[in-house]
Amino acid sequence: MTSDVVSLQREIDRIDDELILLLQQRFVNSRQIGVIKRQAGQPPIDGLRVVSQRTRFVNRCIDAGLDAAMSRQLVLAITEQVIAERLANRSESS
């Protein structure tokens, strides 16, 4: 392989590491929101917020030149995991 390919592969690895850290921080924040909502007696999920988040995410991805279907799949995976965690935590504390 050329040094250009190796260099680009290293850059992709670095970006992947950053994405993992960002995703981890996103889930930390989401879990904190779940705790705050539970303590306040609020519903764990705000359906309007979820729809708004998903739409915003997909639109931002499209604006950045990313594939719309892949963007929808990615945001669905993230938000469905958040919803599953919130509902599980809600039932565990009941």
Secondary structure, 3 states (H helix, E strand, C coil): CCHHHHHHHHHHHHHHHHHHHHHHHHHHHHHHHHHHHHHHCCCCCCHHHHHHHHHHHHHHHHHCCCCHHHHHHHHHHHHHHHHHHHHHHHHHCC
